[in-house]
Amino acid sequence: MAGFRFQGIPEAVAAEVRETMRAPRYGHPAHRELAHGYGPCRQCLRTFAIGKEERILFTYQPFREPGSLPAPGPVFIHAEPCARYEALALPPDFRSLPLVFEAYRNGGRLLEQQRVGAQVPEEALGQIFERSGADYVHVRNGEAGCFMAAVARSADG
Protein backbone atom coordinates (compact mmCIF):
# COMPACT_ATOMS: atom_id res chain seq x y z
CA MET A 1 0.00 0.00 0.00
CA ALA A 2 1.30 3.44 -0.90
CA GLY A 3 1.99 5.98 1.83
CA PHE A 4 1.96 9.75 1.81
CA ARG A 5 4.67 12.41 1.47
CA PHE A 6 4.00 15.57 3.50
CA GLN A 7 5.76 18.76 2.38
CA GLY A 8 6.20 22.27 3.69
CA ILE A 9 6.56 25.19 1.31
CA PRO A 10 9.72 25.21 -0.82
CA GLU A 11 12.90 26.53 0.81
CA ALA A 12 13.38 29.01 -2.04
CA VAL A 13 9.99 30.61 -1.29
CA ALA A 14 10.75 30.99 2.42
CA ALA A 15 14.25 32.35 1.69
CA GLU A 16 12.83 34.92 -0.73
CA VAL A 17 10.31 36.12 1.86
CA ARG A 18 12.95 36.40 4.59
CA GLU A 19 15.30 38.32 2.26
CA THR A 20 12.83 40.70 0.59
CA MET A 21 10.04 40.88 3.20
CA ARG A 22 7.63 40.63 0.27
CA ALA A 23 5.10 37.97 -0.75
CA PRO A 24 6.29 35.93 -3.76
CA ARG A 25 4.23 36.44 -6.94
CA TYR A 26 2.31 39.34 -5.37
CA GLY A 27 4.88 41.74 -3.92
CA HIS A 28 2.68 42.54 -0.91
CA PRO A 29 4.68 43.56 2.15
CA ALA A 30 5.37 40.77 4.63
CA HIS A 31 4.97 41.41 8.36
CA ARG A 32 7.35 40.23 11.11
CA GLU A 33 6.08 39.83 14.67
CA LEU A 34 6.35 37.82 17.86
CA ALA A 35 4.10 34.76 17.56
CA HIS A 36 0.62 35.42 18.97
CA GLY A 37 -0.80 32.13 17.69
CA TYR A 38 0.29 28.57 17.00
CA GLY A 39 0.65 28.87 13.22
CA PRO A 40 2.13 26.46 12.17
CA CYS A 41 5.25 27.47 10.25
CA ARG A 42 4.54 26.50 6.63
CA GLN A 43 8.15 25.50 6.00
CA CYS A 44 9.11 23.25 8.94
CA LEU A 45 5.44 22.48 9.82
CA ARG A 46 6.01 22.99 13.55
CA THR A 47 3.75 25.15 15.70
CA PHE A 48 5.17 28.39 17.07
CA ALA A 49 6.21 28.96 20.66
CA ILE A 50 3.69 31.72 21.40
CA GLY A 51 5.32 34.85 22.79
CA LYS A 52 8.83 33.43 22.21
CA GLU A 53 9.45 32.95 18.48
CA GLU A 54 9.31 35.57 15.75
CA ARG A 55 7.37 34.76 12.62
CA ILE A 56 6.70 36.34 9.23
CA LEU A 57 3.20 36.67 7.80
CA PHE A 58 2.81 36.84 4.02
CA THR A 59 0.43 35.98 1.18
CA TYR A 60 1.07 32.55 -0.34
CA GLN A 61 -0.35 30.90 -3.45
CA PRO A 62 -0.13 27.10 -3.00
CA PHE A 63 -0.91 26.29 -6.65
CA ARG A 64 1.88 26.39 -9.22
CA GLU A 65 0.22 24.54 -12.11
CA PRO A 66 -0.69 26.51 -15.23
CA GLY A 67 -4.43 27.04 -15.44
CA SER A 68 -5.15 26.47 -11.76
CA LEU A 69 -7.40 28.94 -10.01
CA PRO A 70 -5.68 31.28 -7.59
CA ALA A 71 -6.19 30.55 -3.89
CA PRO A 72 -3.83 32.95 -2.14
CA GLY A 73 -4.00 33.31 1.59
CA PRO A 74 -2.09 34.32 4.70
CA VAL A 75 0.63 32.00 6.00
CA PHE A 76 3.42 32.19 8.56
CA ILE A 77 7.03 31.02 8.56
CA HIS A 78 9.69 31.28 11.25
CA ALA A 79 11.57 34.57 10.97
CA GLU A 80 14.83 32.64 11.31
CA PRO A 81 15.64 29.93 8.74
CA CYS A 82 14.30 26.47 9.47
CA ALA A 83 14.44 23.16 7.61
CA ARG A 84 11.65 22.25 5.19
CA TYR A 85 9.52 19.37 6.38
CA GLU A 86 9.39 16.60 3.80
CA ALA A 87 8.61 13.18 5.22
CA LEU A 88 6.39 10.12 4.98
CA ALA A 89 4.70 10.91 8.30
CA LEU A 90 2.12 13.47 9.36
CA PRO A 91 3.99 16.36 11.02
CA PRO A 92 3.80 15.64 14.78
CA ASP A 93 2.45 19.11 15.64
CA PHE A 94 -0.49 18.63 13.22
CA ARG A 95 -2.02 15.95 15.45
CA SER A 96 -3.38 18.59 17.84
CA LEU A 97 -4.62 20.97 15.12
CA PRO A 98 -8.05 21.21 13.44
CA LEU A 99 -7.36 19.76 9.99
CA VAL A 100 -9.25 19.95 6.71
CA PHE A 101 -8.14 17.89 3.71
CA GLU A 102 -8.79 19.16 0.19
CA ALA A 103 -8.33 16.67 -2.65
CA TYR A 104 -7.17 17.98 -6.04
CA ARG A 105 -6.42 16.74 -9.53
CA ASN A 106 -3.36 18.10 -11.31
CA GLY A 107 -4.31 21.50 -12.63
CA GLY A 108 -5.83 22.56 -9.31
CA ARG A 109 -9.33 21.13 -9.76
CA LEU A 110 -10.97 20.65 -6.34
CA LEU A 111 -12.53 17.19 -5.97
CA GLU A 112 -13.48 16.96 -2.31
CA GLN A 113 -13.08 18.58 1.11
CA GLN A 114 -13.19 16.77 4.42
CA ARG A 115 -12.90 17.90 8.03
CA VAL A 116 -10.77 15.37 9.91
CA GLY A 117 -12.36 15.91 13.32
CA ALA A 118 -11.91 12.88 15.61
CA GLN A 119 -10.72 10.59 12.80
CA VAL A 120 -7.16 9.33 12.63
CA PRO A 121 -5.63 11.76 10.08
CA GLU A 122 -3.81 9.06 8.10
CA GLU A 123 -7.01 7.03 7.77
CA ALA A 124 -8.98 10.09 6.66
CA LEU A 125 -6.25 10.92 4.17
CA GLY A 126 -6.26 7.40 2.75
CA GLN A 127 -10.04 7.53 2.38
CA ILE A 128 -10.04 10.88 0.61
CA PHE A 129 -7.33 9.74 -1.84
CA GLU A 130 -9.25 6.50 -2.49
CA ARG A 131 -12.70 8.11 -2.92
CA SER A 132 -11.64 11.07 -5.00
CA GLY A 133 -8.76 9.64 -7.07
CA ALA A 134 -6.83 12.81 -6.16
CA ASP A 135 -3.34 13.54 -7.41
CA TYR A 136 -2.55 15.50 -4.24
CA VAL A 137 -4.16 16.90 -1.11
CA HIS A 138 -3.79 20.25 0.61
CA VAL A 139 -3.97 20.35 4.40
CA ARG A 140 -5.79 23.43 5.65
CA ASN A 141 -6.42 24.83 9.10
CA GLY A 142 -9.98 23.98 10.17
CA GLU A 143 -10.30 27.23 12.16
CA ALA A 144 -8.70 29.83 9.89
CA GLY A 145 -9.07 27.98 6.57
CA CYS A 146 -5.52 28.75 5.45
CA PHE A 147 -3.13 26.44 3.61
CA MET A 148 -0.74 24.48 5.86
CA ALA A 149 0.96 21.76 3.76
CA ALA A 150 0.79 19.59 0.66
CA VAL A 151 0.47 15.80 0.58
CA ALA A 152 1.22 13.48 -2.32
CA ARG A 153 1.01 9.72 -2.65
CA SER A 154 4.31 7.97 -2.12
CA ALA A 155 5.37 4.49 -3.18
CA ASP A 156 7.93 4.66 -0.33
CA GLY A 157 5.26 4.12 2.33
MARKEZA-29224 format. One line per 4 residues: their letters; for each residue x, y, z of N, C-alpha, C, O. Coordinates in nm, 2 decimals. Layout:
// MARKEZA-29224
A) X Y Z X Y Z X Y Z X Y Z | ... .
This chain:
// MARKEZA-29224
MAGF) 0.08 -0.12 0.00 0.00 0.00 0.00 0.09 0.13 0.00 0.19 0.13 0.07 | 0.05 0.22 -0.08 0.13 0.34 -0.09 0.11 0.43 0.03 0.00 0.43 0.10 | 0.21 0.51 0.07 0.20 0.60 0.18 0.18 0.74 0.13 0.14 0.76 0.02 | 0.21 0.83 0.22 0.20 0.97 0.18 0.32 1.05 0.21 0.39 1.02 0.31 .
RFQG) 0.35 1.15 0.13 0.47 1.24 0.15 0.41 1.38 0.18 0.34 1.44 0.10 | 0.44 1.43 0.30 0.40 1.56 0.35 0.51 1.66 0.32 0.63 1.63 0.34 | 0.47 1.78 0.27 0.58 1.88 0.24 0.54 2.02 0.28 0.42 2.06 0.27 | 0.64 2.09 0.34 0.62 2.23 0.37 0.65 2.31 0.24 0.68 2.25 0.14 .
IPEA) 0.63 2.44 0.25 0.66 2.52 0.13 0.80 2.51 0.09 0.89 2.48 0.18 | 0.83 2.53 -0.04 0.97 2.52 -0.08 1.07 2.62 -0.01 1.03 2.73 0.03 | 1.19 2.57 0.01 1.29 2.65 0.08 1.31 2.78 0.01 1.33 2.89 0.07 | 1.31 2.78 -0.13 1.34 2.90 -0.20 1.23 3.01 -0.18 1.26 3.13 -0.17 .
VAAE) 1.11 2.97 -0.16 1.00 3.06 -0.13 1.02 3.13 0.01 1.02 3.25 0.02 | 1.05 3.05 0.11 1.07 3.10 0.24 1.20 3.19 0.24 1.19 3.30 0.31 | 1.30 3.15 0.17 1.43 3.23 0.17 1.40 3.37 0.10 1.45 3.47 0.15 | 1.32 3.37 0.00 1.28 3.49 -0.07 1.20 3.59 0.02 1.23 3.71 0.02 .
VRET) 1.11 3.53 0.09 1.03 3.61 0.19 1.12 3.67 0.29 1.11 3.79 0.32 | 1.21 3.59 0.35 1.30 3.64 0.46 1.39 3.75 0.41 1.42 3.84 0.48 | 1.43 3.74 0.28 1.53 3.83 0.23 1.46 3.96 0.18 1.51 4.07 0.21 | 1.35 3.95 0.12 1.28 4.07 0.06 1.17 4.13 0.15 1.14 4.25 0.13 .
MRAP) 1.12 4.05 0.24 1.00 4.09 0.32 0.89 4.13 0.23 0.82 4.22 0.25 | 0.87 4.05 0.12 0.76 4.06 0.03 0.70 3.93 -0.01 0.78 3.83 0.00 | 0.58 3.92 -0.04 0.51 3.80 -0.08 0.55 3.76 -0.22 0.54 3.84 -0.31 | 0.60 3.64 -0.24 0.63 3.59 -0.38 0.51 3.60 -0.46 0.39 3.58 -0.42 .
RYGH) 0.53 3.63 -0.59 0.42 3.64 -0.69 0.33 3.77 -0.68 0.27 3.81 -0.78 | 0.32 3.82 -0.56 0.23 3.93 -0.54 0.30 4.06 -0.50 0.25 4.17 -0.53 | 0.41 4.05 -0.43 0.49 4.17 -0.39 0.43 4.25 -0.27 0.48 4.35 -0.23 | 0.32 4.19 -0.21 0.27 4.25 -0.09 0.37 4.25 0.02 0.45 4.16 0.03 .
PAHR) 0.37 4.36 0.10 0.47 4.36 0.22 0.44 4.24 0.31 0.33 4.21 0.34 | 0.55 4.18 0.36 0.54 4.08 0.46 0.55 4.15 0.60 0.60 4.26 0.61 | 0.50 4.08 0.70 0.50 4.14 0.84 0.57 4.05 0.93 0.54 3.93 0.94 | 0.66 4.10 1.01 0.74 4.02 1.11 0.68 4.06 1.25 0.67 4.18 1.28 .
ELAH) 0.66 3.96 1.33 0.61 3.98 1.47 0.64 3.87 1.56 0.68 3.76 1.51 | 0.63 3.89 1.69 0.64 3.78 1.79 0.51 3.70 1.77 0.40 3.75 1.76 | 0.52 3.57 1.78 0.41 3.48 1.76 0.30 3.50 1.86 0.33 3.49 1.98 | 0.18 3.53 1.81 0.06 3.54 1.90 -0.03 3.42 1.88 -0.13 3.41 1.96 .
GYGP) 0.00 3.33 1.79 -0.08 3.21 1.77 0.01 3.10 1.73 0.13 3.11 1.72 | -0.05 2.98 1.72 0.03 2.86 1.70 0.08 2.84 1.56 0.17 2.76 1.54 | 0.02 2.90 1.46 0.06 2.89 1.32 0.00 2.77 1.25 -0.12 2.77 1.24 | 0.07 2.68 1.20 0.21 2.65 1.22 0.30 2.72 1.11 0.25 2.78 1.02 .
CRQC) 0.43 2.70 1.13 0.53 2.75 1.02 0.50 2.66 0.90 0.50 2.54 0.91 | 0.49 2.72 0.79 0.45 2.65 0.66 0.58 2.59 0.60 0.57 2.52 0.50 | 0.69 2.61 0.65 0.81 2.55 0.60 0.85 2.43 0.68 0.87 2.32 0.62 | 0.87 2.44 0.81 0.91 2.32 0.89 0.79 2.25 0.95 0.81 2.14 1.00 .
LRTF) 0.67 2.31 0.94 0.54 2.25 0.98 0.54 2.22 1.13 0.47 2.13 1.18 | 0.61 2.30 1.21 0.60 2.30 1.36 0.52 2.42 1.40 0.52 2.52 1.34 | 0.45 2.40 1.51 0.38 2.51 1.57 0.47 2.61 1.63 0.59 2.57 1.67 | 0.43 2.74 1.65 0.52 2.84 1.71 0.51 2.84 1.86 0.41 2.80 1.92 .
AIGK) 0.62 2.87 1.92 0.62 2.90 2.07 0.56 3.04 2.09 0.63 3.14 2.06 | 0.44 3.04 2.13 0.37 3.17 2.14 0.44 3.26 2.24 0.47 3.22 2.35 | 0.46 3.39 2.20 0.53 3.48 2.28 0.68 3.47 2.29 0.75 3.55 2.35 | 0.74 3.37 2.22 0.88 3.34 2.22 0.95 3.35 2.08 1.06 3.40 2.07 .
EERI) 0.88 3.30 1.98 0.95 3.29 1.85 0.89 3.41 1.76 0.77 3.44 1.77 | 0.98 3.46 1.67 0.93 3.56 1.58 0.89 3.48 1.45 0.95 3.38 1.41 | 0.79 3.54 1.38 0.74 3.48 1.26 0.71 3.59 1.16 0.70 3.70 1.19 | 0.70 3.54 1.03 0.67 3.63 0.92 0.54 3.59 0.86 0.52 3.48 0.83 .
LFTY) 0.45 3.69 0.84 0.32 3.67 0.78 0.33 3.72 0.64 0.38 3.83 0.61 | 0.28 3.64 0.54 0.28 3.68 0.40 0.17 3.61 0.32 0.12 3.51 0.37 | 0.14 3.66 0.21 0.04 3.60 0.12 0.11 3.49 0.04 0.21 3.51 -0.03 | 0.05 3.37 0.04 0.11 3.26 -0.03 0.00 3.19 -0.13 -0.11 3.18 -0.09 .
QPFR) 0.05 3.16 -0.25 -0.04 3.09 -0.35 0.01 2.95 -0.35 0.12 2.92 -0.41 | -0.06 2.85 -0.30 -0.01 2.71 -0.30 -0.02 2.64 -0.44 0.05 2.53 -0.45 | -0.09 2.69 -0.53 -0.09 2.63 -0.67 0.01 2.69 -0.76 0.03 2.81 -0.77 | 0.08 2.60 -0.83 0.19 2.64 -0.92 0.15 2.59 -1.06 0.22 2.64 -1.16 .
EPGS) 0.05 2.51 -1.08 0.02 2.45 -1.21 -0.04 2.56 -1.30 -0.13 2.63 -1.26 | 0.00 2.56 -1.43 -0.07 2.65 -1.52 -0.22 2.62 -1.53 -0.26 2.50 -1.53 | -0.30 2.72 -1.53 -0.44 2.70 -1.54 -0.52 2.68 -1.41 -0.64 2.68 -1.41 | -0.44 2.67 -1.30 -0.51 2.65 -1.18 -0.57 2.78 -1.13 -0.52 2.89 -1.16 .
LPAP) -0.68 2.77 -1.05 -0.74 2.89 -1.00 -0.66 2.95 -0.88 -0.60 2.87 -0.81 | -0.64 3.08 -0.87 -0.57 3.13 -0.76 -0.64 3.10 -0.63 -0.76 3.12 -0.62 | -0.56 3.07 -0.52 -0.62 3.06 -0.39 -0.52 3.11 -0.29 -0.48 3.04 -0.19 | -0.48 3.24 -0.31 -0.38 3.30 -0.21 -0.44 3.31 -0.08 -0.56 3.33 -0.06 .
GPVF) -0.35 3.31 0.02 -0.40 3.33 0.16 -0.28 3.36 0.25 -0.17 3.35 0.21 | -0.31 3.40 0.37 -0.21 3.43 0.47 -0.14 3.31 0.53 -0.21 3.21 0.56 | -0.01 3.31 0.54 0.06 3.20 0.60 0.18 3.26 0.68 0.21 3.38 0.66 | 0.23 3.18 0.77 0.34 3.22 0.86 0.46 3.13 0.83 0.44 3.01 0.81 .
IHAE) 0.58 3.18 0.85 0.70 3.10 0.86 0.78 3.16 0.97 0.76 3.27 1.01 | 0.88 3.08 1.02 0.97 3.13 1.12 1.05 3.24 1.06 1.09 3.24 0.95 | 1.08 3.34 1.14 1.16 3.46 1.10 1.30 3.41 1.07 1.37 3.46 0.98 | 1.35 3.32 1.15 1.48 3.26 1.13 1.47 3.14 1.04 1.37 3.07 1.05 .
PCAR) 1.57 3.11 0.96 1.56 2.99 0.87 1.54 2.86 0.95 1.59 2.85 1.06 | 1.46 2.78 0.89 1.43 2.65 0.95 1.43 2.55 0.83 1.42 2.59 0.72 | 1.44 2.42 0.86 1.44 2.32 0.76 1.30 2.28 0.71 1.21 2.27 0.79 | 1.29 2.26 0.58 1.17 2.23 0.52 1.13 2.08 0.56 1.21 1.99 0.56 .
YEAL) 1.00 2.07 0.60 0.95 1.94 0.64 0.92 1.86 0.51 0.84 1.92 0.43 | 0.97 1.75 0.49 0.94 1.66 0.38 0.96 1.52 0.43 1.07 1.47 0.44 | 0.85 1.45 0.46 0.86 1.32 0.52 0.74 1.23 0.49 0.64 1.28 0.44 | 0.75 1.11 0.52 0.64 1.01 0.50 0.54 1.00 0.62 0.46 0.91 0.62 .
ALPP) 0.56 1.09 0.71 0.47 1.09 0.83 0.40 1.23 0.85 0.46 1.33 0.82 | 0.28 1.22 0.90 0.21 1.35 0.94 0.30 1.43 1.03 0.35 1.37 1.13 | 0.32 1.56 1.01 0.40 1.64 1.10 0.34 1.62 1.24 0.22 1.64 1.26 | 0.43 1.59 1.34 0.38 1.56 1.48 0.29 1.67 1.53 0.19 1.65 1.60 .
DFRS) 0.32 1.80 1.51 0.24 1.91 1.56 0.11 1.92 1.50 0.02 1.99 1.56 | 0.08 1.86 1.39 -0.05 1.86 1.32 -0.15 1.78 1.40 -0.27 1.80 1.38 | -0.11 1.68 1.48 -0.20 1.59 1.55 -0.30 1.67 1.64 -0.41 1.62 1.67 | -0.25 1.78 1.69 -0.34 1.86 1.78 -0.41 1.97 1.72 -0.48 2.05 1.78 .
LPLV) -0.40 1.99 1.58 -0.46 2.10 1.51 -0.59 2.06 1.44 -0.61 1.94 1.41 | -0.68 2.15 1.42 -0.80 2.12 1.34 -0.77 2.11 1.20 -0.74 2.22 1.13 | -0.78 2.00 1.14 -0.74 1.98 1.00 -0.85 1.96 0.90 -0.96 1.91 0.94 | -0.83 2.01 0.78 -0.92 1.99 0.67 -0.84 1.95 0.56 -0.73 2.00 0.53 .
FEAY) -0.88 1.84 0.49 -0.81 1.79 0.37 -0.89 1.83 0.25 -1.01 1.82 0.24 | -0.82 1.88 0.15 -0.88 1.92 0.02 -0.81 1.83 -0.09 -0.69 1.84 -0.11 | -0.89 1.75 -0.16 -0.83 1.67 -0.26 -0.84 1.74 -0.40 -0.94 1.80 -0.43 | -0.73 1.73 -0.48 -0.72 1.80 -0.60 -0.66 1.70 -0.71 -0.59 1.61 -0.68 .
RNGG) -0.70 1.73 -0.83 -0.64 1.67 -0.95 -0.53 1.77 -1.00 -0.54 1.89 -0.97 | -0.44 1.72 -1.07 -0.34 1.81 -1.13 -0.41 1.92 -1.21 -0.51 1.89 -1.28 | -0.36 2.04 -1.20 -0.43 2.15 -1.26 -0.51 2.23 -1.16 -0.57 2.33 -1.20 | -0.52 2.18 -1.04 -0.58 2.26 -0.93 -0.73 2.24 -0.93 -0.80 2.33 -0.87 .
RLLE) -0.79 2.13 -0.98 -0.93 2.11 -0.98 -0.97 2.05 -0.84 -0.93 1.93 -0.82 | -1.05 2.12 -0.76 -1.10 2.07 -0.63 -1.19 1.95 -0.65 -1.29 1.96 -0.73 | -1.17 1.84 -0.59 -1.25 1.72 -0.60 -1.34 1.70 -0.47 -1.45 1.66 -0.48 | -1.28 1.73 -0.36 -1.35 1.70 -0.23 -1.28 1.77 -0.12 -1.16 1.79 -0.12 .
QQRV) -1.36 1.80 -0.01 -1.31 1.86 0.11 -1.36 1.77 0.22 -1.47 1.72 0.22 | -1.28 1.76 0.33 -1.32 1.68 0.44 -1.25 1.73 0.57 -1.13 1.75 0.58 | -1.34 1.76 0.67 -1.29 1.79 0.80 -1.25 1.66 0.87 -1.32 1.56 0.86 | -1.13 1.66 0.93 -1.08 1.54 0.99 -1.15 1.51 1.12 -1.18 1.39 1.15 .
GAQV) -1.17 1.61 1.21 -1.24 1.59 1.33 -1.17 1.49 1.42 -1.05 1.49 1.44 | -1.24 1.39 1.47 -1.19 1.29 1.56 -1.13 1.17 1.49 -1.08 1.08 1.55 | -1.13 1.17 1.36 -1.07 1.06 1.28 -0.92 1.06 1.29 -0.86 1.16 1.32 | -0.86 0.94 1.27 -0.72 0.93 1.26 -0.68 1.00 1.13 -0.73 0.96 1.03 .
PEEA) -0.59 1.10 1.13 -0.56 1.18 1.01 -0.52 1.09 0.89 -0.56 1.11 0.78 | -0.43 0.99 0.92 -0.38 0.91 0.81 -0.49 0.82 0.75 -0.49 0.80 0.63 | -0.59 0.78 0.83 -0.70 0.70 0.78 -0.79 0.79 0.69 -0.84 0.75 0.58 | -0.82 0.91 0.74 -0.90 1.01 0.67 -0.83 1.04 0.53 -0.90 1.06 0.43 .
LGQI) -0.70 1.06 0.54 -0.62 1.09 0.42 -0.63 0.98 0.32 -0.65 1.00 0.20 | -0.61 0.86 0.36 -0.63 0.74 0.28 -0.76 0.73 0.21 -0.77 0.70 0.09 | -0.87 0.76 0.29 -1.00 0.75 0.24 -1.03 0.86 0.13 -1.09 0.83 0.03 | -0.98 0.98 0.16 -1.00 1.09 0.06 -0.93 1.06 -0.07 -0.98 1.09 -0.18 .
FERS) -0.81 1.01 -0.06 -0.73 0.97 -0.18 -0.81 0.86 -0.26 -0.82 0.87 -0.38 | -0.86 0.76 -0.19 -0.93 0.65 -0.25 -1.06 0.69 -0.31 -1.08 0.66 -0.43 | -1.14 0.77 -0.24 -1.27 0.81 -0.29 -1.26 0.90 -0.41 -1.33 0.89 -0.51 | -1.17 1.00 -0.40 -1.16 1.11 -0.50 -1.07 1.08 -0.62 -1.09 1.14 -0.73 .
GADY) -0.98 0.99 -0.60 -0.88 0.96 -0.71 -0.78 1.08 -0.72 -0.73 1.11 -0.83 | -0.76 1.16 -0.61 -0.68 1.28 -0.62 -0.54 1.26 -0.65 -0.48 1.15 -0.63 | -0.48 1.36 -0.71 -0.33 1.35 -0.74 -0.26 1.41 -0.62 -0.14 1.36 -0.59 | -0.32 1.50 -0.55 -0.25 1.55 -0.42 -0.36 1.61 -0.33 -0.48 1.63 -0.38 .
VHVR) -0.32 1.63 -0.21 -0.42 1.69 -0.11 -0.35 1.81 -0.04 -0.23 1.81 -0.02 | -0.43 1.91 -0.02 -0.38 2.03 0.06 -0.44 2.01 0.20 -0.55 1.97 0.22 | -0.35 2.03 0.30 -0.40 2.03 0.44 -0.42 2.18 0.47 -0.34 2.27 0.45 | -0.54 2.21 0.53 -0.58 2.34 0.57 -0.62 2.35 0.71 -0.65 2.24 0.77 .
NGEA) -0.61 2.46 0.77 -0.64 2.48 0.91 -0.79 2.49 0.92 -0.86 2.57 0.85 | -0.85 2.40 1.00 -1.00 2.40 1.02 -1.06 2.52 1.09 -1.18 2.53 1.08 | -0.98 2.60 1.15 -1.03 2.72 1.22 -1.02 2.84 1.12 -1.11 2.91 1.09 | -0.90 2.86 1.07 -0.87 2.98 0.99 -0.89 2.96 0.84 -0.91 3.05 0.76 .
GCFM) -0.89 2.83 0.80 -0.91 2.80 0.66 -0.78 2.81 0.57 -0.79 2.78 0.45 | -0.67 2.85 0.63 -0.55 2.88 0.54 -0.47 2.75 0.52 -0.48 2.65 0.59 | -0.40 2.75 0.41 -0.31 2.64 0.36 -0.21 2.61 0.47 -0.15 2.71 0.52 | -0.18 2.49 0.49 -0.07 2.45 0.59 0.03 2.36 0.52 0.15 2.38 0.55 .
AAVA) 0.00 2.27 0.43 0.10 2.18 0.38 0.03 2.10 0.26 -0.09 2.10 0.24 | 0.12 2.04 0.18 0.08 1.96 0.07 0.11 1.81 0.10 0.21 1.78 0.17 | 0.03 1.72 0.04 0.05 1.58 0.06 0.03 1.51 -0.08 -0.06 1.54 -0.15 | 0.13 1.43 -0.11 0.12 1.35 -0.23 0.13 1.20 -0.20 0.18 1.16 -0.09 .
RSAD) 0.09 1.12 -0.29 0.10 0.97 -0.26 0.25 0.94 -0.28 0.32 1.01 -0.35 | 0.29 0.84 -0.20 0.43 0.80 -0.21 0.44 0.64 -0.22 0.37 0.58 -0.14 | 0.52 0.59 -0.31 0.54 0.45 -0.32 0.63 0.40 -0.21 0.65 0.28 -0.19 | 0.70 0.50 -0.14 0.79 0.47 -0.03 0.73 0.42 0.09 0.79 0.35 0.18 .
G) 0.59 0.44 0.11 0.53 0.41 0.23 0.51 0.27 0.26 0.45 0.23 0.36 .
